[in-house]
Amino acid sequence: MLSRKGIIPEEYVLTRLAEDPAEPRYRARERRARFVSKNGNCNVAHKNIREQGRFLQDVFTTLVDLKWPHTLLIFTMSFLCSWLLFAMVWWLIAFAHGDLASGEGTPVPCVTSIHSFSSAFLFSIEVQVTIGFGGRMVTEECPLAILILIVQNIVGLMINAIMLGCIFMKTAQAHRRAETLIFSKHAVIAVRHGRLCFMLRVGDLRKSMIISATIHMQVVRKTTSPEGEVVPLHQVDIPMENGVGGNSIFLVAPLIIYHVIDANSPLYDLAPSDLHHHQDLEIIVILEGVVETTGITTQARTSYLADEILWGQRFVPIVAEEDGRYSVDYSKFGNTIKVPTPLCTARQLDEDRTLLEALTLASARGPLRKRSVAVAKAKPKFSISPDSLS
């Protein structure tokens, strides 16, 4: 109707009607595929695996790795299939011995009170789960029945051990404890002790500690060897520094882990202009330790892409002393503030240390200039002239 009145051109109306409303109008920006997601999952798809039988050689690990619906289905079907199988065996024994026929003069049955497949199925359940209602029992008439009773008990114990162990391992998996090990959303690069440093913050939300906690960091990027070989995921270990030295950390309160960008660092030529989503750079952080309460080794992982690294930022303090103990404000866990940082690579900073000295001098003069301006703006509300003193 608007096109008929000449308010909107008819071509525009036809174009809008031809568009699919379910289709997004704006495309998300393209960014590098992650090797490790922020929650620690590895972004790797295994395809064209020909030797599938290798997974059956380690059945227990395969069952633990399955999803919960599949595990519960196997758990239920294993018991049902064993009950049905032995119910069929008990029914065949009763049929062969003539126990199903009712009337006087029948011989002593192998199993009492079995008259149909339903009663054989109930007896199979009673034997395997050791219920024992008392209505059905094995007699000494048939040695084969005694042998089947022993076999079914052994099979039932094996199924219980395997399935209950699988359920226990799934509920006590190490990655459950890693859900309370947190990393800062962004990493930062700033000057610390006169050197450019890559920094991140890690914390533990639980009171139970992670014993022998260690932290490692790797840089993953696509590289090409001098011979022309393309390595799509080239992993390089880089050392981490913390307050106690080494890779071991005492994770009672959140810590800032940093890496000094020196000549041996793969980040030596990283510039502020390289921190964009097209840059082929991913930094993987791995925290590993033993859970104090269970003794199980756990591992927490995260990664930082180039556009998740903030240049010239520093984490705000979140630990304060209150009422004789230290308190942690997790609402500021990932908060950062801007600090004076040279806009150059670590290589350029090592070659020309005057960049850092000029930055330090400028940051030191900044507050003085502001103070002098504030003093100049402050004017007295009254003045005392020499004549009034005489």
C-alpha positions as CSV (number, residue, x, y, z in Angstrom):
1,M,0.0,0.0,0.0
2,L,2.9,2.4,0.8
3,S,4.3,1.7,-2.7
4,R,1.0,2.6,-4.3
5,K,1.0,5.9,-2.6
6,G,4.6,6.6,-3.7
7,I,6.0,6.7,-0.3
8,I,8.3,3.7,-0.7
9,P,9.6,2.6,-4.1
10,E,8.1,-0.6,-5.5
11,E,11.5,-2.1,-6.2
12,Y,12.4,-1.9,-2.5
13,V,9.2,-3.6,-1.4
14,L,9.7,-6.5,-3.8
15,T,13.3,-6.9,-2.6
16,R,12.2,-7.0,1.0
17,L,9.5,-9.6,0.3
18,A,12.0,-11.8,-1.5
19,E,14.3,-11.9,1.5
20,D,14.2,-14.9,3.8
21,P,13.4,-13.6,7.3
22,A,15.0,-16.6,9.0
23,E,18.4,-15.7,7.3
24,P,20.6,-13.3,9.3
25,R,21.1,-10.0,7.7
26,Y,24.6,-9.5,9.2
27,R,27.4,-12.0,9.1
28,A,29.5,-12.5,12.1
29,R,33.1,-11.6,11.7
30,E,35.4,-14.4,10.7
31,R,37.9,-15.4,13.3
32,R,40.5,-18.1,13.8
33,A,39.2,-21.5,14.8
34,R,40.0,-22.4,18.4
35,F,42.2,-25.4,19.2
36,V,40.9,-25.3,22.8
37,S,37.7,-23.5,23.7
38,K,37.3,-21.2,26.7
39,N,35.7,-23.9,28.8
40,G,38.6,-26.3,28.1
41,N,37.1,-28.6,25.5
42,C,39.4,-29.5,22.6
43,N,37.9,-28.4,19.2
44,V,39.1,-31.4,17.3
45,A,36.9,-33.7,15.2
46,H,38.2,-37.2,14.5
47,K,37.1,-38.5,11.1
48,N,37.7,-41.6,9.0
49,I,38.8,-43.9,11.8
50,R,39.0,-47.3,10.2
51,E,40.1,-49.4,13.1
52,Q,37.0,-49.0,15.2
53,G,37.7,-52.3,17.0
54,R,40.4,-50.6,19.1
55,F,37.7,-49.0,21.2
56,L,36.3,-52.4,22.1
57,Q,39.7,-53.5,23.4
58,D,39.3,-51.1,26.3
59,V,35.6,-51.5,27.1
60,F,35.6,-49.9,30.5
61,T,37.2,-46.6,29.2
62,T,34.7,-46.6,26.3
63,L,31.8,-47.0,28.7
64,V,33.1,-44.1,30.9
65,D,33.6,-41.9,27.9
66,L,30.0,-42.4,26.6
67,K,27.3,-39.8,27.3
68,W,25.0,-40.3,30.2
69,P,21.9,-41.4,28.1
70,H,24.0,-44.1,26.4
71,T,25.5,-45.3,29.6
72,L,22.2,-45.6,31.4
73,L,20.8,-47.5,28.4
74,I,23.6,-50.0,28.4
75,F,23.3,-50.2,32.2
76,T,19.6,-51.1,31.9
77,M,20.0,-53.4,28.9
78,S,22.8,-55.4,30.5
79,F,20.7,-56.5,33.4
80,L,17.5,-57.1,31.3
81,C,19.4,-59.2,28.8
82,S,21.1,-61.3,31.5
83,W,17.7,-61.8,33.3
84,L,16.0,-62.8,30.0
85,L,18.9,-65.1,29.0
86,F,18.9,-67.1,32.2
87,A,15.1,-67.1,32.4
88,M,15.2,-68.9,29.0
89,V,17.8,-71.4,30.5
90,W,15.6,-72.0,33.6
91,W,12.5,-72.5,31.4
92,L,14.3,-75.0,29.2
93,I,15.6,-77.0,32.2
94,A,12.0,-77.1,33.6
95,F,10.6,-78.1,30.2
96,A,13.2,-80.8,29.7
97,H,12.7,-82.3,33.1
98,G,8.9,-82.2,32.8
99,D,8.3,-79.7,35.6
100,L,5.8,-77.7,33.5
101,A,3.3,-80.5,33.5
102,S,0.8,-80.3,36.3
103,G,-0.8,-83.4,37.9
104,E,-0.2,-86.2,40.4
105,G,2.8,-88.4,40.1
106,T,5.1,-85.7,38.7
107,P,8.8,-86.1,39.7
108,V,10.6,-83.8,42.0
109,P,11.2,-80.6,40.0
110,C,14.6,-79.0,39.4
111,V,13.2,-75.7,40.5
112,T,10.0,-75.5,42.5
113,S,7.0,-73.3,41.5
114,I,8.1,-72.8,37.9
115,H,5.0,-73.3,35.6
116,S,5.6,-70.8,32.8
117,F,8.2,-68.4,31.3
118,S,7.0,-65.6,33.6
119,S,7.7,-67.6,36.7
120,A,11.2,-68.6,35.2
121,F,11.9,-64.9,34.6
122,L,10.9,-64.0,38.2
123,F,13.2,-66.8,39.5
124,S,16.1,-65.5,37.3
125,I,15.7,-62.0,38.9
126,E,15.6,-63.5,42.4
127,V,18.8,-65.5,41.8
128,Q,20.8,-62.7,40.2
129,V,19.9,-59.9,42.7
130,T,19.7,-62.3,45.6
131,I,16.1,-61.3,46.6
132,G,14.9,-64.7,47.7
133,F,11.1,-64.4,48.2
134,G,11.0,-68.0,49.3
135,G,8.5,-69.4,46.8
136,R,11.0,-70.8,44.3
137,M,14.2,-72.7,45.0
138,V,16.6,-75.1,43.4
139,T,16.5,-78.7,44.5
140,E,19.1,-81.4,44.5
141,E,17.3,-83.3,41.8
142,C,19.2,-81.7,38.8
143,P,23.0,-81.1,39.0
144,L,22.7,-79.0,35.8
145,A,20.4,-76.6,37.7
146,I,23.0,-76.2,40.4
147,L,25.7,-75.4,37.8
148,I,23.5,-72.8,36.2
149,L,22.8,-71.2,39.6
150,I,26.5,-70.8,40.2
151,V,27.2,-69.4,36.7
152,Q,24.4,-66.9,37.0
153,N,25.7,-65.6,40.3
154,I,29.2,-65.1,38.9
155,V,27.8,-63.4,35.8
156,G,25.6,-61.1,38.0
157,L,28.6,-60.1,40.1
158,M,30.7,-59.3,37.1
159,I,27.9,-57.1,35.6
160,N,27.4,-55.3,39.0
161,A,31.2,-54.6,39.3
162,I,31.6,-53.3,35.8
163,M,28.5,-51.1,35.6
164,L,28.7,-49.7,39.2
165,G,32.4,-49.0,38.6
166,C,31.5,-47.2,35.4
167,I,28.8,-45.1,37.1
168,F,31.2,-44.2,39.9
169,M,33.9,-43.1,37.5
170,K,31.5,-41.0,35.5
171,T,30.2,-39.2,38.6
172,A,33.8,-38.7,40.0
173,Q,35.4,-37.6,36.8
174,A,38.3,-35.1,37.1
175,H,36.8,-32.5,34.9
176,R,33.9,-32.0,37.4
177,R,36.4,-30.4,39.8
178,A,37.8,-28.3,37.1
179,E,34.4,-26.4,36.8
180,T,35.4,-24.4,39.9
181,L,38.9,-23.5,38.5
182,I,38.5,-20.2,36.7
183,F,40.6,-18.1,34.4
184,S,40.3,-14.5,33.5
185,K,38.3,-13.9,30.3
186,H,41.1,-11.7,28.9
187,A,44.9,-11.8,29.2
188,V,46.9,-8.6,29.4
189,I,50.3,-7.4,28.3
190,A,52.0,-4.7,30.4
191,V,55.3,-3.7,31.8
192,R,56.4,-5.5,35.0
193,H,59.9,-5.0,36.5
194,G,61.0,-3.2,33.3
195,R,60.0,-5.9,30.9
196,L,56.9,-6.6,28.8
197,C,54.9,-9.5,30.4
198,F,52.0,-11.6,29.3
199,M,49.7,-11.9,32.3
200,L,46.5,-13.8,33.2
201,R,44.6,-14.5,36.4
202,V,43.6,-17.9,37.8
203,G,41.5,-18.8,40.8
204,D,39.8,-21.6,42.7
205,L,36.2,-21.1,44.0
206,R,36.3,-24.0,46.4
207,K,37.9,-24.1,49.9
208,S,39.4,-27.5,49.3
209,M,42.8,-27.1,47.7
210,I,44.5,-28.4,44.6
211,I,47.6,-30.2,45.8
212,S,50.8,-29.9,43.7
213,A,49.2,-27.5,41.3
214,T,51.3,-26.7,38.2
215,I,50.5,-24.4,35.3
216,H,51.8,-24.7,31.7
217,M,51.4,-22.5,28.7
218,Q,51.7,-23.2,25.0
219,V,51.6,-21.0,21.9
220,V,49.7,-22.7,19.0
221,R,50.0,-21.2,15.5
222,K,50.4,-22.2,11.9
223,T,54.1,-22.3,10.8
224,T,56.1,-23.3,7.8
225,S,59.5,-25.0,8.0
226,P,62.5,-23.9,5.9
227,E,61.9,-27.0,3.8
228,G,58.4,-25.9,3.0
229,E,56.5,-28.2,5.3
230,V,53.3,-26.6,6.7
231,V,52.6,-27.4,10.3
232,P,49.0,-26.4,11.0
233,L,49.2,-26.7,14.8
234,H,52.8,-25.9,15.9
235,Q,53.0,-26.0,19.7
236,V,55.7,-24.2,21.5
237,D,56.1,-24.3,25.3
238,I,56.8,-21.1,27.0
239,P,57.8,-20.6,30.7
240,M,55.5,-19.1,33.2
241,E,56.5,-17.1,36.2
242,N,54.7,-16.7,39.6
243,G,55.4,-15.3,43.0
244,V,56.9,-18.5,44.4
245,G,59.0,-19.4,41.3
246,G,58.7,-22.3,38.9
247,N,55.6,-23.8,37.6
248,S,54.2,-24.9,41.0
249,I,51.6,-22.6,42.5
250,F,49.9,-22.4,45.9
251,L,46.3,-21.7,44.8
252,V,44.6,-20.5,48.0
253,A,43.7,-17.1,46.6
254,P,43.6,-15.9,42.9
255,L,47.1,-15.5,41.4
256,I,48.4,-13.5,38.5
257,I,50.6,-15.7,36.4
258,Y,52.9,-13.9,34.0
259,H,55.4,-14.8,31.3
260,V,58.3,-12.5,30.6
261,I,58.5,-11.7,26.9
262,D,62.3,-12.0,26.3
263,A,64.4,-13.1,23.4
264,N,63.5,-16.8,24.0
265,S,59.7,-16.1,23.9
266,P,57.6,-16.8,20.8
267,L,55.8,-13.5,21.6
268,Y,59.1,-11.5,21.2
269,D,57.9,-9.9,17.9
270,L,54.3,-9.4,19.0
271,A,53.1,-5.8,18.5
272,P,49.8,-4.1,19.6
273,S,48.7,-4.0,15.9
274,D,48.8,-7.8,15.8
275,L,46.1,-8.2,18.4
276,H,43.1,-8.7,16.1
277,H,40.9,-11.6,15.2
278,H,42.6,-12.3,11.9
279,Q,46.0,-13.0,13.6
280,D,47.0,-16.7,13.6
281,L,47.8,-16.9,17.4
282,E,46.4,-18.9,20.2
283,I,47.8,-19.2,23.7
284,I,46.7,-22.3,25.7
285,V,46.9,-22.4,29.5
286,I,46.8,-25.7,31.3
287,L,46.4,-26.0,35.1
288,E,46.9,-29.4,36.6
289,G,46.9,-30.8,40.1
290,V,45.5,-33.4,42.6
291,V,42.1,-32.9,44.2
292,E,42.6,-32.8,48.0
293,T,39.4,-34.6,48.9
294,T,39.4,-37.4,46.3
295,G,43.1,-37.7,45.3
296,I,42.1,-37.7,41.6
297,T,44.3,-35.7,39.2
298,T,42.3,-32.9,37.5
299,Q,43.1,-30.6,34.7
300,A,41.6,-27.2,33.7
301,R,42.3,-25.6,30.3
302,T,41.5,-22.4,28.5
303,S,42.9,-20.4,25.6
304,Y,43.3,-16.8,24.5
305,L,43.1,-15.7,20.9
306,A,44.9,-12.6,19.7
307,D,41.8,-10.3,20.1
308,E,41.4,-11.6,23.7
309,I,44.7,-10.1,24.7
310,L,44.6,-6.5,26.0
311,W,47.7,-4.4,25.5
312,G,48.5,-1.8,28.1
313,Q,46.2,-3.2,30.8
314,R,46.7,-4.5,34.3
315,F,44.4,-6.6,36.6
316,V,42.9,-4.7,39.5
317,P,43.7,-6.0,43.1
318,I,40.9,-8.2,44.5
319,V,42.5,-9.5,47.8
320,A,42.1,-7.3,50.8
321,E,42.6,-7.8,54.6
322,E,39.3,-7.5,56.6
323,D,38.7,-8.4,60.2
324,G,42.0,-10.3,60.6
325,R,41.7,-12.4,57.5
326,Y,42.0,-12.0,53.7
327,S,38.9,-11.7,51.6
328,V,38.6,-12.1,47.8
329,D,36.2,-10.1,45.7
330,Y,35.4,-12.3,42.8
331,S,33.2,-9.6,41.2
332,K,36.4,-7.9,40.1
333,F,38.2,-11.1,39.0
334,G,38.5,-10.1,35.3
335,N,38.6,-6.3,35.7
336,T,41.5,-4.4,34.3
337,I,42.8,-0.9,34.2
338,K,44.9,1.0,31.7
339,V,48.6,1.5,32.5
340,P,51.3,3.3,30.5
341,T,52.8,0.7,28.2
342,P,55.1,1.1,25.2
343,L,53.4,0.6,21.9
344,C,56.2,-1.6,20.4
345,T,57.4,-5.1,20.4
346,A,59.6,-6.6,23.1
347,R,62.4,-6.7,20.6
348,Q,62.1,-3.0,19.9
349,L,62.0,-2.3,23.6
350,D,65.2,-4.2,24.2
351,E,67.0,-2.4,21.4
352,D,65.8,1.0,22.5
353,R,65.4,1.3,26.3
354,T,64.8,5.0,26.0
355,L,61.2,4.1,25.0
356,L,60.6,2.8,28.5
357,E,62.5,5.7,30.2
358,A,60.4,8.2,28.3
359,L,57.2,6.5,29.2
360,T,58.2,6.3,32.9
361,L,59.1,10.0,32.9
362,A,55.9,10.9,31.2
363,S,53.8,8.9,33.7
364,A,55.7,10.6,36.6
365,R,55.1,14.1,35.2
366,G,51.4,13.4,34.6
367,P,50.2,13.8,38.2
368,L,52.5,16.9,38.8
369,R,51.0,18.7,35.9
370,K,47.5,17.9,37.0
371,R,48.3,19.1,40.5
372,S,49.8,22.4,39.2
373,V,46.8,23.0,37.1
374,A,44.5,22.4,40.0
375,V,46.5,24.8,42.1
376,A,46.4,27.5,39.4
377,K,42.7,27.2,39.1
378,A,42.2,27.6,42.9
379,K,41.8,31.3,43.5
380,P,41.5,32.9,47.0
381,K,38.1,34.3,47.8
382,F,39.6,37.4,49.5
383,S,42.9,39.3,49.5
384,I,44.8,41.3,52.1
385,S,46.3,44.5,50.8
386,P,49.4,46.2,52.3
387,D,47.3,49.3,53.2
388,S,45.0,47.4,55.5
389,L,48.0,46.2,57.5
390,S,49.3,49.6,58.1
